[in-house]
Amino acid sequence: MRIGTRSSPMARAQTDQVAELLRKHEPELKVEVVPVTTEADTWQGDLAALGGKGLFTKQIDIMLQRGEVDMAVHCVKDVPGDVPLPEGLIFAAYLPRDDVHDVLLFPEGDARQTLADLPPGASVATSAVRRKAQILCVRPDLNVIRIRGMVGTRVDKLDGKKPMDAKLDAMVLASSGLARIGLSHRARQRFSATEILPAVGAGVLGLQCRRDDHEVAALVERLNDEKTMREVTAERVMLHGLRGHCNSPIAGYCITEPDGQLSLRGMVFSRDGSKFVHSQFWGESRNDPAVLGSRVCAELLRQGARDIIAGIPH
């Protein structure tokens, strides 16, 4: 089994986890990891200028289509929502969802603990327009700086170990990303999903293969978590209806309530966080994830989400 993955330490750790799970079902399985440094991994500027977040997955998808690898491991939040999946490819499984929450970090030795501890004008670094918009919603007096690169490198920049144009006072990262590289202890404030609504597909690894490769698909499907698949389906139907791309401040998070009913919250923000629309629906009697995603999308569009995404002032 040749598994295509990005070459970052976090992506490699995720792929090793998948290989281990596959071997539990097929102990004799030989796994070859095929690491790829994608265009997006080497680009330090704004992803929109390069063509969007899909560049994290595009190169690996082409290798999968050509038969150079048998499956791919993708972070679902990096899979574009405004275009269909590449021809002939399917997500055969989603692993159980990791922690979806975002966390706040401070430089090493800094005693501060929360966003409220930061003075006006303090610099907060983050990679996502979604996070930037939500931080500015509650603290419009902060200076939110876009920063990209591997998680470990970003933390080094916060600590002053790697060069930055400006001194950073704090940083917001995904809790699950920190955990994968053994840096969970650096998190100070953990934002609830109501404080910072997660990205669509946050904390979920999707396992992709060719539709016509029935042998691989059958093995990979054994790792699928049905609950996660339903939640991700609702979120991605909403994202697709909004034509969401990497530069759209869109957040969406579906949970399964204790009674089994799905609940989906969706939000669309202006870049500076000054405007936003919000919608939440439950699955009700049919509890169909696709119907739920469409309902939340329709309500966001009714409230003016398209103009907000397009940056049209009112």
N, C-alpha and C positions, 0 to 999 in steps of 0.2 A: 504494500500500500504506500504510494508516494503522496505525501501530504504537502501541498503548497501553502506557504505562510509568509508574512512579512518577516524581515530579519531582525526586528527589534527584540531586546531581551524579553519584553512583556509578551510579544507575539510568540516567541519560541517557548516560553513557559506555558502559554495556553495550548500550544500544539503538543507539547509533551504530556499535558494533562489528558488531551483527547486520545493520544496514542495509548496511554495507560488504560483508559476506559475501553478502547477497542480490544486490547489484549485480554481483558477480563472475559470478553465474549469469545475471542479466538486466540487462545494462549500461544499458538504456533505462528501467529501473524508477524511477518517481518515488516517493520515500518521504516520508510526512508523519508526524512524531513527535507523538503526542498525550499530553502529560504530565498526570498526575493526582496531586494531593496527597490521599493517602488519610487516612482517620480515624486509622490507626495512626501515620502520619507526624507528625500534629499533637499526638498524645497523649504526654505525658511520663511518665505513671505506669506502673504494672504493666499489661502487655498483657492479663493474665488478667481484670482488672477490667473491661476494655472489651469482652471477647469473644474474645480470642486472636489469634494471629499471622495467622490467615486474613484479618484486616482489611487486611493489606498487599495482598492480591490481590482481595478481594471486589468492590470498586468497578470495577476494570478488567475483571473477569470479566463483570459485568453489562453494561458497555459493549460487550463482545465479543458477548454473547448478543443484544443489541439491534441489532447491526450498525453501531454507531457507530465501531468500529475493526475492522480485518481480522485482526489478530493481536496477541498480548501477549507481552512478555518478562518472565519471572518467575525469581527465584532459587528453585531447587527447595526449598531448606531452609525457605523461607517458606510453602510450600504445605501446608495442613493434612493430616495423615495419618489423622485419626479420622473423616473424612467423605468420601463419593465426590466426584469432580470435578463441577463444576457441569454441569447438564443441557445436552447438545449440544456440549460442549467437549472437545477432545482435546489432548494434547501430541504435536505432529507431529514434533518434533525436540528432541534434547538436544545442546548444543555440547560439544566435548571438554572434559573436566574441568580446571579451574584448580587451583592449589595448594590443598590442603584443610587445611593446617596452621594452627594458632593460634600467635600470637607475643606476646611480652611487651614492653611499652614502659615507659620511665621518663620522668619530666619532663625537659624540655630542660635540659642542663647537669648532669644527675645521672650520676655515674660508674658506678653499679651496672649489673650485666649479667644476673643470673639471679634466679630466684625464691628461691634459697638465700641471696642477699645481703640479703633483707628481714628486718628484726627482727620478733619476735613482736608481734602487734597492728597491724602495718602494714596500710594500706588498699589493697586491689586492686579496681579497677573492672572490671566486665564486664557485657554485656547478656544473657547466656544462663545459664539455670539449669543447663544441661549443663556449662558451663565452671566455674561456681561449685562444683558438686558435686565435680568432679574436682580442682580446686585444693585444696578442703578435705580431700579424701582424703589428699593428701600434706602439706598444711600447715594442719591444723585450728586452728592458733594465729593465722591471718591473719583480718582483717576484710574479707570480700568484699562489695562494694557493687554493687547493680544500677544500671546507668546505660544510658540509651537515647539515641536521637537519631542524626543523621547522623555518619558516621565522623569527618569533619573537625572537627565540633563537639565530639565526645568527646575528640579529641586536644587541642583548645584548652582543654578543662576540665582535662585532665591537666596541661597547662603553666601553668595558673592564669590563662589569658587570658579565660576565661568563668567566671561565678560558679558555685560549688558549695557545698553545705552543709558538706562536710568536705574537708580537704586530701587529695589522692590521692597515694599513694606509687608506684603502678604501675597498668598497665592491660593486659588481655588482649583482643586483637582477631584477626579473621581475616586471615591474610597476604594473601589475594587481594583483600580489600576495601581494604587499605592500598595495594596495588599499583595498583588502578584509579584512585586519586586521587593517585598519584605520591608516596606517603609511605613506600615500602618501607624507606628508609634509617633510619627511626625504630625498626625492629624490633631488639631486642637478643637475646633468647633465642627460638629457634624450637623449639616443642614437637613431638616426634615423635608419630605416631599412637598409640603405646603409652602416651605420657605424658598426652596429652589426645586421646581418641578423638573424631573429628569428628562433626558433626551429620549426620543423614540428608540426602543431596542436597547436602552441602557442596561449594562450588566449581563447581556446575553451573547453567548457564542453560537453562531450559526454554522452548520456543517453542510457544505455545498458539494454536489457531485453532478455528473452528467445524467440527464433524464433516462438515457437509453442504457446506462451501465447498471443493469438490474442487480448484479452480484454485489457491487459496492453499495448501492442504494439500500439493499436489504440489510446489510451489516450495519450501516450508519443509522438506519431507522431504529435500530435496537437501542440507541442512545437517546432517542427523542423523549423530551419531557412534555407531555400533552398539555399540562397547565400553562407552561411557558409559551408553547406554540399558540394557544388560543389568545393569550394576552398580547403577544407580539403581532399576531394577525390583526387584532383590533387597532393597535397603534399604527401599524404600517398602512392599513387601509385609510385611516385618517390622514396620514402623511402624504400618501399618494394623491388623495383627493385635493389636498391643499397645494399640490405640486411643489412640495418642500424639497429644497436642495441645501447644500452645505452652508450657504450664507443666509438661510432663513432662520430667524430666531423663533423656532417652533419647539414646543415641549409637549410630550404626551406620555402618560403613564397609566397602564391598565393593571388592575389588581383583581384577584379572585376573592370575593367576600367569603366569610365563614360558611354562609349558606350555599356557596357555589356560584353565586351570581357574579357576573363580570361588572366592573365599574371602570369607566375610562374618563380621565380628565385630560383636556387639551387646552393649550394656551398658545397664542401668537403675539409676539412683542414687536414694537419698533426697536430700532437698534440702540437708542438711548434709554429704553425702558420707560419713556414717558407715556406711551400708549400701549394698551394690550387688550385682548379679548380672551374670554374664558368660557369653557363649556364643560359640563359633566353630565353623563347619562349612565344609566344602568342597563344591563342586558335584558331585564324583564323576562316575560314568559318564554320567548324563543331562545334567549341567551346566545344569539348568533354573533360571534366576534366581528364578522365583516359588516353586518347590519349596524352593530354598535359603533364601529369606526366611521361608517358613512353618516350616522346621525350626528356624531360629535363634529365631524367635518362640516356638515351642512349648517349647523348652528354657528360655528366659527365664521363661515363664509357670510352668513346672514348678518353677523355683527360687523363685517367689514374687514375680515382677515386678509382678503386678496390685496386690498389697497395698502395695508400695513406691511405685508411681505414685499410689495413692489416699492415701498417707500414713498407712496403718494401722500402729501400732507393734506390735512383737513382743516 
